[in-house]
Amino acid sequence: MARLVGFIGNRPDLGARAIELEERALTVRRREGVIPGWGVGFYQGGEILLKRRPIDDRPEISLADMTKDVRADILVAHVRAATVGSLRTENTHPFRYRQWLFAHTGTVEGFARLRNQLSDSLPQFLQRDVRGETDSELLFHLFLSFLHDSGQLDRPNVDAASARTALRSSIALVDRLCAEEGAGPSAMNIVVTNPEYLLAAHGGTSMAYRIYQGSDDMERLLSDGGLGRMRMPDYAASRLTLVASDFDDDQAPAGWTHVGERAIVTFTRADAPAIEPI
């Protein structure tokens, strides 16, 4: 019942419209006995803005409603079906640290037994920054700790290769600790962003992406008249990538590109997705 969504583009008016067009596939329908929560984080005017609602008992959670009127070129949205941690704001994704946003679906296997080991592996200043109880927030801080170990955490601009290495190392550490407890690799999907790129790691239920570019896509996204106000060079250069996971029935929408198992994808505003193994 969870959902993980992110987008990156080169115009702030494209992302919310793309989510609206894909609303049917992205809407989360509440299951009996599960009370979801949700959060949205995005970059606007050089700042990170967060909207989080830890409890939402409506029968359907609309990603289009969550992102309506948001103007941003990078966004992370998350619907939470809590497996670890109580229903409170501190446990609601996405999590933020400096210029980073992070959201995650799935559960670290054996987390109750591994919590102390994961926490103890963090530098003290990152241990103090953990506000909630979730495996997700600790996983985010593992990622930050590996950036710190490589001297990257305090840098305003971290190259994508360094971020991928930190994310891969975080997943590898969790998998190793799970194996020591007799469990297999954790089934997880992750989105982590900074103002320059979006990383998506696929290790859980289906993940897929859709690139919007060219005349047909721009006509769909800007059918409210915005297209007619665009100059031709702007029209030709416009681009947006939408990525999502944890679809109903594990089925991505038609026309989307599936991310392979155990892969990390790097999305930027202009380049083709770069896919590497975890």
C-alpha positions as CSV (number, residue, x, y, z in Angstrom):
1,M,0.0,0.0,0.0
2,A,3.0,2.3,0.2
3,R,4.1,4.4,-2.7
4,L,7.4,6.2,-3.6
5,V,7.5,8.9,-6.3
6,G,10.1,11.4,-7.4
7,F,10.6,13.7,-10.4
8,I,13.4,15.8,-11.8
9,G,13.0,18.2,-14.7
10,N,14.2,21.5,-16.2
11,R,10.9,23.4,-15.7
12,P,9.0,23.9,-12.4
13,D,5.6,23.6,-14.0
14,L,5.9,20.1,-15.4
15,G,6.2,17.8,-12.4
16,A,2.8,18.3,-10.7
17,R,1.1,18.1,-14.1
18,A,2.8,14.7,-14.9
19,I,1.7,13.3,-11.5
20,E,-1.9,14.5,-12.3
21,L,-1.8,12.7,-15.7
22,E,-0.6,9.5,-14.0
23,E,-3.0,9.9,-11.1
24,R,-4.8,6.6,-11.6
25,A,-1.6,4.6,-11.3
26,L,-0.1,6.6,-8.4
27,T,-3.2,6.9,-6.2
28,V,-3.0,4.8,-3.0
29,R,-6.1,2.9,-1.9
30,R,-6.2,2.3,1.8
31,R,-6.3,-1.3,3.1
32,E,-8.4,-2.4,5.9
33,G,-6.6,-2.1,9.2
34,V,-3.8,0.2,7.9
35,I,-3.7,3.9,8.5
36,P,-1.3,5.6,6.0
37,G,0.6,8.8,6.3
38,W,2.3,10.8,3.6
39,G,4.9,13.5,2.9
40,V,6.3,15.6,0.1
41,G,9.7,17.3,-0.1
42,F,10.8,19.6,-2.9
43,Y,13.3,22.3,-3.8
44,Q,12.1,25.8,-4.4
45,G,14.1,29.0,-4.6
46,G,17.2,27.3,-3.3
47,E,15.3,26.0,-0.2
48,I,13.9,22.6,0.8
49,L,10.2,22.7,1.6
50,L,8.4,19.8,3.4
51,K,4.8,18.9,3.8
52,R,4.1,15.9,6.0
53,R,0.9,14.3,7.3
54,P,1.6,11.3,9.6
55,I,-2.1,10.1,9.7
56,D,-4.6,10.3,6.8
57,D,-7.6,8.0,7.2
58,R,-9.2,8.8,3.8
59,P,-10.0,5.8,1.7
60,E,-7.7,7.1,-1.1
61,I,-4.5,9.1,-0.9
62,S,-4.1,11.1,-4.1
63,L,-0.5,12.0,-5.2
64,A,-2.0,14.6,-7.4
65,D,-3.7,16.3,-4.4
66,M,-0.4,16.0,-2.4
67,T,1.5,17.9,-5.1
68,K,-1.1,20.2,-6.5
69,D,0.2,23.7,-7.1
70,V,3.8,22.7,-6.3
71,R,6.2,24.4,-8.6
72,A,9.5,22.6,-8.3
73,D,12.0,20.9,-10.6
74,I,12.9,18.1,-8.1
75,L,10.4,16.5,-5.7
76,V,10.1,13.3,-3.6
77,A,6.7,12.1,-2.4
78,H,6.0,9.1,-0.2
79,V,2.9,7.3,1.2
80,R,3.7,5.4,4.3
81,A,2.1,2.1,5.5
82,A,4.0,2.0,8.8
83,T,5.9,-1.2,9.6
84,V,8.5,0.3,12.0
85,G,7.8,3.3,14.2
86,S,4.7,5.1,15.4
87,L,2.4,7.4,13.3
88,R,4.1,10.8,14.0
89,T,5.8,13.5,12.0
90,E,9.3,12.4,13.0
91,N,8.7,9.0,11.3
92,T,7.1,10.4,8.2
93,H,9.1,10.5,4.9
94,P,10.8,12.2,3.2
95,F,13.7,12.9,5.7
96,R,15.9,15.9,5.2
97,Y,19.5,16.7,6.1
98,R,21.1,19.8,4.7
99,Q,20.6,19.6,0.9
100,W,19.5,16.0,0.9
101,L,16.1,14.4,0.8
102,F,15.5,10.7,1.3
103,A,12.5,8.3,1.2
104,H,12.3,4.6,1.3
105,T,9.8,1.7,1.1
106,G,10.3,-1.8,2.4
107,T,11.6,-2.9,5.7
108,V,15.1,-3.8,7.0
109,E,14.9,-7.4,7.9
110,G,15.5,-8.1,11.6
111,F,15.6,-4.3,12.3
112,A,14.6,-4.7,16.0
113,R,17.8,-6.8,16.5
114,L,20.0,-4.6,14.2
115,R,18.9,-1.1,15.4
116,N,21.7,-0.7,17.9
117,Q,24.4,-1.9,15.5
118,L,23.2,0.5,12.8
119,S,23.0,3.4,15.2
120,D,26.4,2.6,16.8
121,S,28.0,2.7,13.3
122,L,27.1,6.4,12.9
123,P,29.3,9.3,14.0
124,Q,27.9,10.9,17.2
125,F,26.7,14.1,15.4
126,L,24.6,12.0,13.0
127,Q,23.3,9.8,15.9
128,R,22.0,13.0,17.6
129,D,20.3,14.0,14.4
130,V,18.0,10.9,14.3
131,R,14.6,12.1,15.5
132,G,12.4,9.1,15.0
133,E,12.2,5.4,15.3
134,T,12.3,4.1,11.8
135,D,14.6,1.9,9.9
136,S,14.3,4.3,7.0
137,E,15.7,7.3,8.9
138,L,18.7,5.2,10.2
139,L,19.3,4.0,6.6
140,F,19.4,7.6,5.5
141,H,21.9,8.5,8.2
142,L,24.0,5.5,7.1
143,F,24.1,7.1,3.7
144,L,25.1,10.4,5.2
145,S,27.8,8.7,7.3
146,F,29.4,7.1,4.2
147,L,29.4,10.6,2.6
148,H,31.1,11.9,5.8
149,D,33.7,9.1,5.7
150,S,34.7,10.1,2.2
151,G,34.9,13.8,3.1
152,Q,31.8,14.7,1.0
153,L,29.2,15.5,3.6
154,D,30.2,19.1,4.2
155,R,30.7,19.9,0.5
156,P,27.9,21.9,-1.1
157,N,28.2,20.0,-4.4
158,V,28.6,16.3,-4.2
159,D,29.2,14.5,-7.5
160,A,26.7,11.7,-8.4
161,A,29.4,9.0,-8.3
162,S,30.2,9.7,-4.7
163,A,26.5,9.7,-3.7
164,R,26.1,6.3,-5.5
165,T,29.0,4.9,-3.7
166,A,27.6,6.0,-0.4
167,L,24.2,4.6,-1.2
168,R,25.7,1.3,-2.4
169,S,27.8,1.0,0.8
170,S,24.8,1.7,3.0
171,I,22.7,-1.1,1.3
172,A,25.7,-3.5,1.4
173,L,26.2,-2.9,5.2
174,V,22.5,-3.5,5.9
175,D,22.6,-6.7,3.7
176,R,25.7,-8.0,5.6
177,L,24.2,-7.4,9.0
178,C,20.9,-9.1,7.9
179,A,22.9,-12.1,6.6
180,E,24.6,-12.3,10.0
181,E,21.1,-12.6,11.5
182,G,20.2,-15.3,9.1
183,A,18.1,-13.1,6.9
184,G,18.4,-12.4,3.1
185,P,18.8,-9.0,1.5
186,S,16.2,-6.5,2.5
187,A,13.5,-5.8,-0.1
188,M,13.8,-2.0,-0.4
189,N,13.3,0.9,-2.8
190,I,15.0,4.2,-2.2
191,V,14.9,7.7,-3.6
192,V,17.6,10.2,-2.5
193,T,18.1,13.7,-4.0
194,N,20.1,16.8,-3.8
195,P,19.5,20.0,-5.9
196,E,21.4,18.5,-8.9
197,Y,20.2,14.9,-9.4
198,L,18.0,12.2,-8.2
199,L,19.1,8.6,-7.3
200,A,16.7,5.7,-7.3
201,A,17.7,2.3,-5.9
202,H,15.5,-0.7,-6.7
203,G,15.6,-3.7,-4.5
204,G,12.0,-4.2,-3.7
205,T,8.7,-4.2,-5.5
206,S,8.5,-2.9,-9.1
207,M,10.1,0.4,-9.9
208,A,9.8,2.2,-13.2
209,Y,10.2,5.6,-14.8
210,R,8.8,7.7,-17.6
211,I,10.6,10.5,-19.5
212,Y,8.5,13.3,-20.9
213,Q,10.0,15.2,-23.8
214,G,9.1,16.2,-27.3
215,S,6.0,17.7,-28.8
216,D,3.5,15.0,-27.9
217,D,4.5,14.9,-24.3
218,M,4.6,18.7,-23.9
219,E,1.2,19.0,-25.5
220,R,-0.2,16.5,-22.9
221,L,1.6,18.3,-20.0
222,L,0.8,21.8,-21.0
223,S,-2.7,21.3,-22.6
224,D,-4.0,24.2,-20.4
225,G,-2.6,26.8,-22.8
226,G,0.9,27.0,-21.5
227,L,2.2,25.4,-24.7
228,G,1.1,28.3,-26.8
229,R,3.1,30.8,-24.7
230,M,6.3,28.8,-25.1
231,R,9.0,29.8,-27.5
232,M,10.1,27.0,-29.8
233,P,13.6,26.6,-28.3
234,D,12.1,26.3,-24.8
235,Y,9.5,23.8,-26.1
236,A,12.2,21.6,-27.7
237,A,14.4,21.6,-24.6
238,S,11.7,20.9,-22.0
239,R,12.2,17.6,-20.2
240,L,10.9,15.8,-17.1
241,T,11.6,12.4,-15.6
242,L,9.0,10.8,-13.3
243,V,10.0,7.7,-11.3
244,A,7.8,5.6,-9.0
245,S,7.6,2.2,-7.2
246,D,5.3,0.0,-5.2
247,F,2.5,0.1,-7.8
248,D,-0.8,-1.7,-7.1
249,D,-0.6,-5.3,-8.3
250,D,3.1,-4.6,-8.8
251,Q,2.3,-3.3,-12.3
252,A,3.8,-0.1,-13.7
253,P,1.8,2.0,-16.1
254,A,2.0,1.2,-19.8
255,G,4.8,3.1,-21.6
256,W,7.0,3.3,-18.5
257,T,10.5,1.7,-18.4
258,H,11.1,-0.8,-15.7
259,V,14.2,-0.6,-13.5
260,G,16.1,-3.9,-13.3
261,E,16.5,-5.8,-10.1
262,R,19.2,-4.5,-7.7
263,A,20.0,-1.4,-9.7
264,I,20.7,2.3,-9.0
265,V,19.5,4.8,-11.5
266,T,20.9,8.4,-11.7
267,F,18.4,10.9,-13.1
268,T,19.4,14.5,-14.1
269,R,17.6,17.3,-15.8
270,A,19.1,16.7,-19.2
271,D,21.0,13.4,-19.4
272,A,19.7,9.9,-20.2
273,P,19.3,7.8,-17.0
274,A,22.5,6.1,-15.9
275,I,21.9,2.6,-14.6
276,E,24.4,0.6,-12.5
277,P,24.1,-2.5,-10.3
278,I,23.8,-2.1,-6.6
